[in-house]
């Protein structure tokens, strides 16, 4: 049997007879898309890793239950969805009082690009090109109860028929349709009103100009210039640190309280996560004679203005493939 052979080509009864290395190779072909699916469900890159590992373990142990009524890919999605629901039942709190999702983590675009190189007709490749991977969408999803959340992701993102979702959840089609309507209503409460205008195009000239000006003003610690780029109702959060600032005045006041203008010398590295522009900030440290990781700001830009800033701590730098330090001449180390 070859590495690229699909279970469907092996015959319905052969999957239970394959050895573990062969089964692993078959499953690994779907790791990235399953990881993105779990990430949508859980909002956490690390929890998605755990869910995928649990999915592969369950799939191996239950391989004889694959009867060929669906594709191997769909079978894995069923197992992954249930693994996410089990994880949510065990250890997921509700979003904080202010609405922020403290367990939110970024997803590097370089990993999402692994999916867009696949067949453009594949449902997951299409889904990643939509707004359903942006942070605002992820945050809104986290406000849904687990089962409606699963229904929404399977129906609206992956395009599964209601009957298939009902079979997965052990529900009726009517129950699934009702859950979908509730989930969509819940999403409307938490999604930005301008979501229909999102382009997801990080190369848009207006977006690039805002990112450039924001980066320059941030390095200069020019709070007034940064404030001028913000919408009146801008939102700012820093998971896992509690606290959500809403409105330009509240965001600026928080920065001033934190002593941002007195922060030391900064350098930046441009990156992108969740199909959004992001800027990694490095702070000069005399004792290290280098600029060390500080934070990553992920921007949501609407009509040439900053609508949302999500800031992640320096522990996310390795995940995003960012250099661990910058030396005085600007070189990466």
ABEGO torsion letter per residue (X at the ends): XBAABBAAAAEAAAAAABBAAAAAAAAAAAAAAAAAAAAAAAGBAAAAAAAAAAAAAAAAAAAAABAGABBAAAAAAAAAAAAAAAAAAAABBBBBAAGBBAABBBBBAAAAAAAAABBAABAAAAAAABAAABAAAAAAAAABBAAAAAAAAAAAAAGBBAAAAAAAAGBBAAAAAAAAAAAAAAAAAABBAAAAABAGBAABAAAAAAAAAAAAAAAAGBAAAAAAABBAABBBBBOABBEBBBEAAAAAAAAAAAGAAABBBBBBBBBBBGGBBBBBBBBBBAAAGBBBBABBBBBBBBGGBBABBBBBBAAAAAAAGBBABBBAAGBBX
